[in-house]
Amino acid sequence: MYDASALLAAAENGAGGLVTNTITRNPSPCYPYLCKVRDSILSATLSSFLRAEAWVQEIAQAKKVGLPLIASVGFTLDDVREIAPMVVEAGADAVEVSVARSTTLSEFREMVSGARKVVPKPLFFKLNTNMVNLREFAQAAQQGGADGLTVIDAAGPGISIREDGFSMLGSAGGEGWLSGPSIKPLALRALAEVCSSVSLPVLGAGGISDGRDAAEFIMMGAWAVEVNSASILRGPKVYGQLIRELLQFMQMRGYESVEEMRGTALRHLPKTPFTSLKVPELLPSRCTGCGLCVRFCLYGAVKPGRVPKLEASRCRGCGLCVSVCPAGALRL
């Protein structure tokens, strides 16, 4: 969240905790710095334009609402050493260190050790997909005394251009960092790798737009989720809506608590590839006749009708029809 007003708006609309934008020693704004790419966002900056001294006041104001507040700090150990004591004194309940994309594993170990010495509150590290081996980074964080991890940060860099060929962003090279639904599959894979390699609490982030997304991250092992891009595109009311949708999902699936749901998908990930072709099963009682399975079948194996028919001899077992069925009438 970019300042106290945004944090307070999130709190008023149902957020269970607050996270600041990443605070650095030397903010470097450029304009324009945000653009919409389909249902996602490309951002030319990974940090707040506000200086740390200003964030001290913003944090103190946001803390009046009474919710836990995590101060995001980046991207170097020098940043952490200077800024972390300031945000903790201002009232931050935890510090999340957003790690630079170019950080090596040895540099990361030094950062964890150094940050642990100056942060008396819970200390999290936000990992990114530029880290070649997330498992090693996650284990290094645990060995160095971190209290938790956040997976993942925005992915990239990427570029978006206008119809006239000019860049949508005012950064050098027109580069920006992608967040929102486009990176959700990357985030889930990274989350699976991290949650299977450490025992630390992990916060899931990257492409969460609704309650079903939040449920998937929790089923992959997340203890909680962070949501930002969805609030930018749809406003702070998305937080309350997401919570309602998550509760509905849990009720439909028979989960009585988040703890019961956590990690269920992680345990079901295949250890080796499935090599036997399996034809989807059609459940006529659930079919709404929308025809999406017919439209998306690459091999003509789904025949149109009020209730479509599957021609098993033509099916290649790709599974695309199962993924596009909105009613869950196809399953493998």
Disulfide bonds with the S-S distance in Angstrom:
none
